[in-house]
């Protein structure tokens, strides 16, 4: 994954996960935890992007 430019991380987001997953995640080395966090943030950004996607913008020449 390429380095992503982003603002300073200033907010927290809580996610509930099974204990067995938590135990395994806590054993990851720091490098892999960083990769995991970056992937999670990209997926969050993708969810926001997709929620705002309007296909009509690309399928109709009518102005809104």
C-alpha positions in Angstrom: 0.0 0.0 0.0 1.3 3.4 -0.8 1.8 6.2 1.8 -1.4 8.2 2.2 -1.3 11.9 3.0 -3.9 12.7 5.7 -4.7 15.2 8.4 -3.5 14.7 12.0 -5.5 11.9 13.7 -7.6 13.8 16.3 -10.8 11.7 16.7 -11.5 8.3 18.1 -13.7 5.6 16.7 -14.7 2.6 18.7 -15.4 -0.8 17.1 -16.6 -3.8 19.0 -14.9 -7.1 18.0 -14.8 -10.7 19.3 -12.3 -11.4 22.1 -10.5 -14.0 20.0 -9.9 -11.4 17.3 -8.7 -8.8 19.9 -6.2 -11.4 21.3 -4.8 -12.0 17.9 -4.7 -8.4 16.9 -2.8 -7.5 20.1 -0.1 -10.0 19.0 0.6 -8.2 15.6 3.9 -6.5 15.3 3.7 -2.6 15.1 4.4 -2.6 11.4 1.3 -4.8 10.7 -0.8 -2.8 13.2 0.0 0.4 11.2 -0.9 -1.3 7.9 -4.2 -2.5 9.5 -5.0 1.0 10.8 -4.3 2.5 7.3 -6.5 -0.1 5.6 -9.4 0.6 8.1 -9.2 4.3 7.5 -9.2 3.8 3.7 -12.3 1.6 4.0 -14.0 4.3 6.2 -13.2 6.9 3.6 -14.5 4.6 0.8 -17.8 4.1 2.8 -18.2 7.9 3.1 -17.4 8.4 -0.6 -19.9 5.7 -1.7 -22.6 7.2 0.4 -22.3 10.4 -1.5 -22.0 8.8 -4.9 -24.7 9.9 -7.3 -24.7 7.8 -10.6 -27.2 10.2 -12.2 -24.4 12.8 -12.3 -22.7 10.5 -15.0 -25.8 9.1 -16.7 -27.9 12.2 -17.4 -27.0 15.5 -19.1 -29.8 17.2 -17.2 -28.6 19.8 -14.7 -29.8 19.5 -11.1 
